[in-house]
Amino acid sequence: MRGFLVGLATGVVLVLLAEFFWIRFGLVNPRADIPEGALEMRVAMPALDASVDRRAPHLANPAEPTAANLMAGMKLYQTNCASCHGDVRQPDSMFADALYPRAPQFMKDAPDMPEHQNFYIIEHGVRLSGMPAWGKILNQQQVWQLTTFLSHMDKLPPDVEAQWRTLAQPASDQGR
């Protein structure tokens, strides 16, 4: 039994050392223009979800989904987020495929995390993903308004939806 446990521990240590050297000596491909590997998708994304779930404080969203808050969140989204996550005019963002991992496309798959987790991600960003820490640029009220918009972007009131369609038009089309 003792031999088995020593062998098992040795095997685990060797696998961990092999992974360390694989990463440390640059054998991992750093290119952002290739698809994520299957192992990376099975490990990295669940690890991110678990990390956010563990660290995001369970805060109640103080920004009610009023037209004013949804409009403010929509404007913040259009200005800061749409180029990576898509909008009503361009559901597939122009930068999504250039990022690694690819940025979620919210027009095709609206964010479904709890609001406190979306707030946490917006405020603190996500390392090595291109997602910045907007809490360094936006104040807490703006981050909550953006969170509120994300939670309701697939069921906006008609006036907010219409304003978004107008705002999402390229500048060359707005005067026509």
Secondary structure, 3 states (H helix, E strand, C coil): CHHHHHHHHHHHHHHHHHHHHHHHCCCCCCCCCCCCCHHHHHHHHHHHHHHHHHHCCCCCCCCCCCHHHHHHHHHHHHHHCHHHHCCCCCCCCCCHHHCCCCCCCCCCCCCCCCHHHHHHHHHHCECCCCECCHHHCCCHHHHHHHHHHHHHCCCCCHHHHHHHHHHHCCHHHHCC
